Amino acid sequence: MRLRLKRIAALAGLSLPAMMLIGACATTAQAESVTQEGNAYLKLMNEMGGNPADFNIDDGKKLWSEKRGPKNASLEQCNLGLGPGLVKGAYAQLPRYFPDTGKVQDLESRLVTCMETLQGFSAKEADKDPFAKEGGNASPLENIAMYVAHESDGMKIAIPQHDALEKLSYDNGKKLFFYRAGPFSFSCAACHAESGKRIKISALPNLTNKEAAVSYATWPAYPNSQGVARTLEWRMLACERQQRWPAPKFTSSAVIDLITYMGVNSNGATLHTPSFKR
């Protein structure tokens, strides 16, 4: 009787790990299948077009030429890096160094500078409530950013690394990317330094190499879960919130450096904006 029980126990000991392994493999396969289906769904939506962010682009185009602020002026002479008033292709080359501010600036921070210098807004007025609430209406700044970014749709990303401050921005962004902080000792690299990773059904692109373009080249975007158009500055804020880090200041050097790091790693890829996101 005891021998029989021992044999049953031995068989159970062998079969249980095997069953757990089979179960784990089945769960992994199912998760991969759901991830692929989710990616196929987003791909189909992007191919179909009709992105709600198209309305933001139209509003942003109107705001670009609308006379506003204490100086009653438009943004049509705003220099985004290619010369006053030149919008086509400008976003594909941002962030970059601007001699008039002595800083490396991304799209939003440069727009804030133009709103101050050309339209007479104070810094506080220019970047007031820069992000829409979930499901709310996009801010004027977001709409303008959507318009400017769309003017680079289909163009190659070519973020410059000529100036010493541009190179420093990339190096600082790389350091911050791997920096662990917060109550969970989290870093950007924890999710985005390896290929083939995911959270639930969301694929996590490797942002340390050319794979960064999978994410970078598709912002600004319309995340379905948000119900409102979003920019890359917002995505950086959301990532740091998920890491339980203190919320960075809008257009802070930390955010711009991270965007520079991702962007330079994406150089040569084609921009597709706006896109659909989860």
N, C-alpha and C positions, 0 to 999 in steps of 0.2 A: 504493500500500500504506500509506504513511504517512498519507495523507488519510483512508483508511478507518479506520485505527486512531484518528486524531484524532476522527472522527465517533462511533466506538464509545465513546471516552473521554468525549466531550461528553454523549452520551446517558446514560452511566452516572452522570456527575456530576449530571445533572438528575433521574434516576430514584431515586438513592440517598436524597437528602433526602426525596423524596416518600414512599418506602417507609418511611423512619424515622418520618415524620410520621404515616402511616397506622398504623404499629405502635404509636406512642405513643398515638394516639387510641383504638386498640383496647384497649390496656392500661388507659388511663384509664376507658374505658367498662366494661371488665370489673371494675375495682376498684370503680367506682360501683355496679355491679350486685351485687357481693358485699356491699358496705356496706349496700345497701338490703335484701338478703336477711337479713343479720345483724340489722338493725333490726327487720325484720318478725318474725324469730324471737323476739326479746326482747319485742316487743309482744304476740305470741301467748302467750308464757309468762306475762306480766303479766296478760293478760285471763283466762287459765285459772285463775290463783290457785294455791293449794297451795304457797306459798313456804316453804322450810325455815326461814326466819327466824321463822315463826309460833311455832315451838317456843321460840325465844329470847324472844319477847314473853311467852309463858306463864311462862317461868322468871323473867323480869324482874318480872312482876306479883307473883309469889310473894315475890321478894326485896324488893320495895317494902314489903310489909307484914310481913316477917319481922323479928323482934327479933334484932339482931346487935350485935357490938362490945362494948367494955368497959362501955358504958352499958346494954346489953341493950335497945336501943330500935329501933323501925322508922323508915322514912323517910316515914311517912304525914303528918308535919307539916313536911316539906321545902317551903320556899317557892321555887317556880320562877319567880316573877315575878307570879303572879296571886293570891297569898295562900297561907298555910300549907295544905298538903295538896291544893291545886287542881292537877290534872294535865291535865285536858281543855283543849286549846288552848294549853298553855304552850309547847310546842316551836315552834309556829308564830310565836312572838314572841321567840325567842332567836336570837342573843345580845342581851343588854340590860344596862343598868346596875343594879347592886344596891347600895343604900345601906349595908347591913351590912358589905360587904367593900370598898366604895369602888372597885369594878372593874366593867368590862364582862365578863360571863361567858357562855360558851356552855353547852350542856347538860351535857357531861362535867365541866367545871370547877365548875359549880354543884352537881352531884351529889357531887363530892369535898368541897365545902364542907359540905354537909348530912351526909355521912358523918363528918366531923370534929366538927361542932357537936352533932349529934343522937345519933350512935352512939358517939362517943368514939374513933374511929380516928385514928391519927396521919396526917399528910399523906403520909408514906412508905408507910404501910399502905393508905391509901385509893386511891392511884393506882399501886399495885404491879402490874406486868404488865398494863397496861390493854388490850392488844390480844392476841387469840388468834394463835397461830402458824398459818401457812397449813395449812388442812385440819384444824386442831385445834378444841377446844371454845372457845366464846366465854367471855370473862371475866365475872365477876358484874357489873362496871361496864358492860360492853357490853350485857349482857342487860337491865339496868335502863334503859339509854339507849334500847334498842330498844322497850321497853314504853312509856316516856314519849313517845317520838317517835310511836309508833303511835296514841296518844291524840289526836294532831292530824291524823291521816289524813283527807283530804277537806276540810280547812280551808284558808283563805286565809293565805298568808304575810304577816305584818304586823310586821316587825322595826322597833322604834321608833328614831327619830332625834331625840328631844326633848332629852335631856341632852347637855351639852357633851362628855362623855367618849364617848358613843355616836357623836357626829359625828366625834370625833377617831379613834375606832376605825375608822370607815369610811374616813376620809382616809388613815390609816396603812396600811390594807389595800390601798387603791388604789395607794399608792406602792410597797408591797412587790410587788404584782401586776406592775408594770412594771419592777421592779428587776432588773438583769442581774447575775449572780454565778456563781461556780463555775468549774471548769476549761473549760467550754464557753460561758461568758458567756451563760447561759440565764436566761430569765424565764418566769413564768406566761403572760405576754402572747405569748410566742413561739408558743404553741399555741392560745391561747384569746382572741385579740383580733380575730379575723376570722371571718366566717361562711363556711360551706361547706368548711371544712378537715377533714382526717382524717389519722390515722396508721394505715397498713395498712387494715383494714376498720372501724376505730373512728372514728366521727364526733366532731369536736372542737367543742363548742358555744362560741359567743362569750359570754364571761362578763362583758363590759363593759356589757351592756345587758339588756333583759328576756329575751333568749335564755338568760341564766344559769339561768333556772328549769328548762330542759331537764335540767340536771344537778342543781342544788341541790334542787329540789322532789322528787327521787326518792331522796334519802338520808335515813336509813340504808337499806342495801340488802343483797342477797345476791349477790355476784359469783360466778358459776359457776367462774371460774378460781381462786378462793380456797377454795371449799368451806366457807366459814364466813361468818356475818353480819358486816358491817362498818359503821362509823359515818363521819361526815364528817371527824372528827378523823383517823381512819386514812387517809382519802383524801388529806388534805392532806400527811400524812407520806409517803405513797407518791409523790405528785407531786414533792415536794422531793427525795426519793431519786432519782427519774428525772432530775431536773435536776442531779444530782451535788452537791447542796448538803449541808451538814452537817445531820444529823437534828435537827429542832426538838424541844424538850422538850415532853412531853405537857402540854396545856392552857396552852402558852406564849401570851403576848400576840400574838406574830407569827401563830400559827395562828388565834387567835380573831379578830384583825383581818382576816385573809383571808376567814374565814367570814362576818364581818360585811359585808364588801364584796360578796361573792357573794350573800348573803342579801338585803341591801337592794335590790340590782339585781333580785332575784326577787320583790320585794313585789307582792302582788296575785295571784300564781299559786297554784294549788291543790297542796297536798302530796299525794303518792302514796307512802306508805311502809308496809311495806318493798316494794321493787321488785327485779326481777332485773337484774343487770348481767353484762357479759362476764367 
